[in-house]
Amino acid sequence: MEENGTYSWNPNQQQPPKKPKKPVNFKRAGGTILAVVLVLALLICGATCFYTVDDKQQAVVTTFGKVTEITDAGVHFKLPFGIQQVQKVDVNVYQKIELGYSSDGKNYNVNESESTMITGDYNIVNVDFFVEYKISDPVQYLYSSNDPELILRNLIQSQVRNVVGSSTVDAVLTDGKENIQMQVKELVAEILQEYDIGLTLVDVKIQDAEPPTQEVIEAFKAVETAKQQAETVINDAKAYQNAQLPQAQAEADKLIQNAEYLRQKRINEAIEQVAMFEAMYAEYAQNPGITRSRMYYEAISEILPGVKLYINTGGEGSDVQMLLPLDKLAETTGGAN
C-alpha cells in the first residue's frame, strides 16, 4: 500500500500461501439430507393421515380407487401418500332445484322454456316448481352416475309435464295444485328408486301457476275471488249454525222436559181418578140405591149449578104435596109466619 492510500501490485512479489481445502464429508451430508427427508415425510404423513368430517357430511374412503369405508362426523385416520383418498358429501343438507324460474334471494328470473306447458284440455299455462332433495347414499351419488343433479332435474321436468298434460287448466290454476304436487312426487320417487343414483326427493311444490295472457289471468283471479267469497259465506253460515244449535237444543230439551212433566201429571191424575172410582164402586156395592141417588144429585149440581134442589124424604104415601115452584111457596110461607 502506497503512502497516498493506493494499492500497487508487483508481479514479482510473492503471494501468501492459500489455505488447503477441507475434504467434503459425504457421510455427514447424507445423514443431514436423510434427516430432512424424514422430517418432510413425517410432515406430509401428518398432514395426509387425518381428515375431519362435518356433522352435515359423510366421507367416502377409497383404497387404491376402491370404496372401503363410509365415515361419519369426526376426526378419522387414513393411509397417506394417496393410498387412501377421501371424498366428503353433504348428506344432511336439503338442496333445491328451481324449475321455470331462478332466484338469488333478491332477483326472480322467469325461464319460459321450462315453465310453459300444455294442459290436458289444450290450454297453455306457466307453472313454476320448487323441489327439495337430499343425498341418501353417498357412494351411489359419487359413482353410479356422472351428474345425478342433472338427471334429477330432467326427471322432474319430464314428470311435471306429464302430470300437467293430463290435468285441466282449472285444476292447475285453482284447486288441483295439491293433487298435481302429490302425483309428481310419487312418480319421481318411484323412478329414483329404480335409477338408484343416491338422491331422495323430499318435496315438490308449485311455486306459481298462471295463464300466459293478462286477460285470462284476470278471469281466473275473478273466479278465485268468487270461490273465496263462497267459502266466506259458508264459514259464516257454519258459525251461525254453531251459535244457534246450542240454543235450539236447549229449547228442545226444555220442551221435552215440560212434555215429560205433563205426561207424568196426566198419569198421576189418571191413577187418582182410578183410585176414586174404585173407592166409589166399593161404596156403590154396599149401598147401590143411595150411591146412585148421590151420584145423580152431584151430577145435577155440576151440570146446573144455579138450580135449587129439594129432597122429599117422606117417601111414598106421604101427605107432602109436591108444588111448583116450591121456592116461592116456601118464601110465602116464611113471610106469613
C-alpha positions in Angstrom: 0.0 0.0 0.0 1.4 3.4 -1.0 1.5 6.4 1.3 -1.2 8.1 -0.6 -3.6 5.3 0.3 -3.5 3.4 -3.1 -2.5 -0.1 -3.8 0.1 -1.2 -6.3 0.7 -4.7 -7.5 4.1 -6.2 -8.1 4.1 -9.4 -10.1 7.4 -10.4 -8.6 6.0 -10.1 -5.1 5.3 -13.5 -3.6 1.7 -14.3 -2.8 0.7 -15.6 0.7 0.1 -19.3 0.7 -3.5 -20.4 0.3 -5.2 -22.4 3.0 -5.8 -26.0 1.9 -9.5 -27.0 1.3 -11.1 -29.4 3.7 -12.4 -32.6 2.1 -16.2 -33.0 1.8 -17.7 -35.3 4.4 -20.2 -37.1 2.2 -21.4 -39.3 5.1 -22.4 -36.4 7.2 -24.1 -34.7 4.3 -26.0 -37.8 3.5 -27.2 -38.0 7.1 -28.4 -34.4 7.0 -30.3 -35.0 3.8 -31.9 -38.1 5.1 -33.0 -36.3 8.3 -34.6 -33.5 6.2 -36.3 -36.1 4.0 -37.6 -37.9 7.1 -38.9 -34.7 8.6 -40.7 -33.8 5.3 -42.1 -37.3 5.1 -43.4 -37.0 8.7 -44.9 -33.6 8.0 -46.6 -34.9 4.8 -47.8 -38.1 6.6 -49.2 -36.0 9.5 -51.0 -33.7 7.0 -52.4 -36.5 5.0 -53.2 -39.2 7.5 -56.0 -37.4 9.3 -59.2 -35.8 8.0 -62.2 -34.1 9.6 -65.9 -34.8 8.6 -68.5 -32.1 9.3 -71.7 -33.1 11.1 -73.7 -32.5 7.9 -71.4 -34.7 5.9 -70.3 -38.3 5.3 -66.9 -39.2 3.8 -66.4 -42.0 1.3 -62.9 -43.6 1.7 -61.3 -45.4 -1.2 -58.2 -47.6 -1.1 -56.4 -47.7 -4.4 -59.6 -46.5 -6.0 -62.0 -49.0 -4.4 -64.6 -47.9 -1.8 -63.6 -49.4 1.5 -65.4 -47.3 4.1 -68.0 -44.6 4.8 -67.3 -42.4 7.8 -69.5 -40.0 9.8 -68.7 -36.7 11.6 -65.5 -36.5 13.5 -61.7 -36.9 13.0 -60.6 -40.0 11.2 -57.3 -41.7 10.1 -56.4 -42.7 6.6 -53.3 -44.1 4.9 -51.1 -41.4 3.5 -49.4 -40.8 0.1 -52.6 -41.3 -1.9 -53.1 -44.9 -0.8 -56.4 -43.9 0.6 -58.4 -40.9 -0.6 -61.5 -39.2 0.9 -64.4 -37.5 -0.7 -66.8 -35.6 1.5 -70.5 -35.5 0.6 -73.2 -33.2 2.1 -75.8 -35.8 3.1 -77.7 -33.9 5.8 -78.4 -30.8 3.8 -81.6 -30.0 1.9 -80.8 -28.9 -1.6 -83.1 -27.3 -4.1 -84.0 -27.3 -7.8 -85.9 -24.4 -9.3 -87.9 -25.2 -12.4 -89.3 -22.4 -14.5 -87.5 -19.7 -12.6 -84.3 -18.8 -10.8 -83.7 -16.7 -7.8 -80.8 -15.5 -5.7 -82.7 -14.0 -2.8 -83.2 -10.6 -4.4 -84.0 -11.2 -8.1 -86.6 -13.5 -9.6 -86.0 -14.5 -13.2 -88.5 -16.4 -15.3 -87.4 -19.3 -17.5 -90.3 -19.7 -20.0 -88.7 -22.7 -21.8 -89.2 -24.6 -18.5 -92.4 -23.1 -17.2 -94.6 -23.0 -20.3 -96.7 -26.2 -20.5 -99.9 -27.5 -22.2 -102.7 -28.9 -20.1 -104.9 -31.8 -20.9 -107.7 -29.5 -22.3 -105.2 -27.9 -24.7 -104.6 -24.7 -22.7 -101.2 -23.0 -22.2 -100.1 -22.3 -18.6 -96.9 -21.1 -17.0 -96.0 -23.3 -13.9 -93.0 -22.8 -11.7 -91.9 -25.7 -9.4 -89.7 -25.7 -6.3 -88.1 -29.0 -5.5 -86.2 -30.1 -2.4 -84.0 -33.2 -2.3 -81.1 -34.6 -0.3 -78.3 -37.2 -0.8 -79.3 -40.5 0.6 -76.4 -42.7 -0.5 -73.0 -41.0 -0.9 -71.4 -44.0 -2.7 -74.2 -44.1 -5.3 -74.2 -40.4 -5.6 -70.5 -40.3 -6.4 -70.0 -43.3 -8.6 -73.4 -44.5 -10.1 -73.9 -41.6 -12.5 -71.9 -38.7 -14.0 -74.3 -35.9 -12.9 -77.1 -37.0 -10.6 -78.4 -33.5 -10.1 -78.9 -33.1 -13.8 -80.6 -36.5 -14.0 -83.0 -35.5 -11.2 -83.8 -32.1 -12.8 -84.6 -33.7 -16.2 -86.7 -36.4 -14.5 -88.7 -33.9 -12.5 -89.3 -31.7 -15.6 -90.4 -34.8 -17.5 -92.9 -35.9 -14.9 -94.2 -32.4 -14.3 -95.1 -32.0 -17.9 -96.6 -35.5 -17.9 -98.9 -34.7 -14.9 -99.8 -31.2 -16.1 -100.5 -32.5 -19.5 -103.1 -34.9 -18.1 -104.8 -32.2 -15.9 -107.3 -29.4 -16.8 -106.3 -25.8 -16.7 -108.8 -25.1 -13.9 -107.0 -27.8 -11.7 -103.6 -26.4 -12.5 -104.6 -22.8 -11.7 -107.0 -23.3 -8.8 -107.9 -26.3 -6.6 -105.9 -29.1 -8.2 -102.4 -28.0 -7.2 -102.0 -30.3 -4.2 -103.1 -33.3 -6.3 -100.6 -32.4 -9.0 -97.7 -32.0 -6.5 -98.5 -35.4 -4.9 -98.6 -37.1 -8.3 -95.3 -35.6 -9.4 -93.7 -36.6 -6.1 -94.9 -40.2 -6.3 -93.8 -40.7 -9.9 -90.3 -39.2 -9.4 -89.7 -41.1 -6.1 -90.6 -44.4 -7.9 -88.2 -43.7 -10.8 -85.5 -42.5 -8.5 -85.7 -45.8 -6.6 -85.3 -47.6 -9.9 -82.3 -45.5 -11.0 -80.6 -45.6 -7.6 -78.4 -42.5 -8.1 -78.2 -41.8 -4.4 -80.8 -39.0 -4.2 -84.0 -38.8 -2.4 -86.9 -36.4 -3.2 -88.1 -34.6 -0.2 -90.8 -32.2 -1.5 -92.3 -30.8 -4.7 -94.3 -27.6 -4.6 -95.9 -25.4 -7.3 -94.3 -22.0 -6.7 -96.6 -20.2 -9.1 -99.1 -21.0 -11.8 -100.8 -18.5 -14.2 -102.1 -18.2 -17.7 -99.8 -16.6 -20.4 -102.1 -13.6 -21.1 -103.3 -10.9 -18.8 -107.0 -11.2 -19.8 -107.0 -14.9 -18.8 -105.2 -14.0 -15.6 -107.9 -11.5 -14.6 -110.6 -14.0 -15.4 -109.1 -16.7 -13.2 -108.5 -14.1 -10.5 -112.2 -13.3 -10.6 -113.1 -17.0 -10.3 -110.7 -17.4 -7.4 -112.2 -14.3 -5.7 -115.7 -15.8 -6.1 -114.6 -19.0 -4.6 -113.1 -17.3 -1.6 -116.3 -15.3 -1.1 -118.3 -18.5 -1.3 -116.0 -20.1 1.3 -116.5 -17.0 3.5 -120.3 -17.2 3.2 -120.2 -20.9 4.0 -118.0 -20.3 7.1 -120.3 -17.5 8.3 -123.3 -19.9 7.9 -121.4 -22.6 9.8 -120.6 -20.1 12.5 -124.3 -19.0 12.7 -125.3 -22.7 12.8 -122.8 -23.4 15.6 -124.2 -20.4 17.5 -127.9 -21.3 17.1 -127.7 -25.1 17.6 -127.0 -24.9 21.4 -129.9 -22.5 21.9 -132.2 -24.7 19.8 -131.0 -27.8 21.6 -131.7 -26.1 25.0 -135.2 -25.1 23.8 -135.8 -28.6 22.6 -134.6 -30.0 26.0 -136.9 -27.6 27.8 -139.9 -28.7 25.7 -139.1 -32.4 26.2 -138.8 -31.8 30.0 -142.2 -29.9 30.0 -143.8 -32.7 28.0 -142.4 -35.3 30.3 -143.8 -33.3 33.3 -147.3 -33.1 31.7 -147.2 -36.8 30.8 -146.4 -37.7 34.4 -149.0 -35.3 35.7 -151.7 -36.9 33.5 -150.6 -40.4 34.6 -150.9 -39.3 38.3 -154.3 -37.8 37.7 -155.5 -40.9 35.9 -154.2 -43.0 38.8 -156.0 -40.7 41.2 -159.3 -41.0 39.3 -159.0 -44.7 39.1 -158.5 -44.9 42.9 -161.5 -42.6 43.4 -163.6 -44.7 41.0 -162.6 -47.9 42.8 -163.5 -46.4 46.2 -166.8 -45.2 44.8 -167.5 -48.6 43.4 -166.8 -50.1 46.8 -169.4 -47.8 48.3 -171.8 -48.4 45.5 -171.5 -52.2 46.0 -172.5 -51.7 49.7 -175.5 -49.3 49.0 -176.3 -49.2 45.3 -179.5 -47.1 45.7 -178.1 -44.4 47.9 -174.9 -44.2 45.9 -176.9 -43.8 42.6 -179.0 -41.1 44.1 -175.9 -39.2 45.5 -174.2 -39.5 42.1 -177.3 -38.2 40.4 -177.6 -35.2 42.7 -173.9 -34.4 42.3 -174.2 -34.6 38.6 -177.2 -32.3 38.6 -175.3 -29.8 40.8 -172.4 -29.8 38.5 -174.5 -29.5 35.3 -177.0 -26.9 36.7 -175.1 -25.1 39.4 -177.8 -22.4 39.9 -180.7 -24.9 40.5 -182.0 -25.3 44.0 -182.6 -28.9 44.9 -185.3 -30.1 47.3 -185.3 -33.7 48.6 -188.6 -35.4 49.5 -187.8 -37.5 52.5 -191.4 -38.5 53.1 -191.4 -41.4 50.7 -194.4 -43.0 49.1 -197.7 -42.5 50.9 -196.5 -39.2 52.5 -199.0 -36.3 52.7 -196.4 -33.9 51.5 -197.7 -32.1 48.4 -195.3 -31.5 45.5 -196.0 -28.0 44.2 -194.1 -25.9 41.7 -192.4 -23.6 42.3 -191.6 -24.8 45.8 -189.1 -22.0 46.4 -191.8 -19.3 46.1 -194.2 -21.2 48.2 -191.5 -21.6 50.8 -190.8 -17.8 50.7 -194.6 -17.0 51.1 -195.0 -19.4 54.0 -192.0 -17.9 55.7 -193.4 -14.4 55.3 -196.7 -15.3 56.8 -195.1 -16.7 59.8 
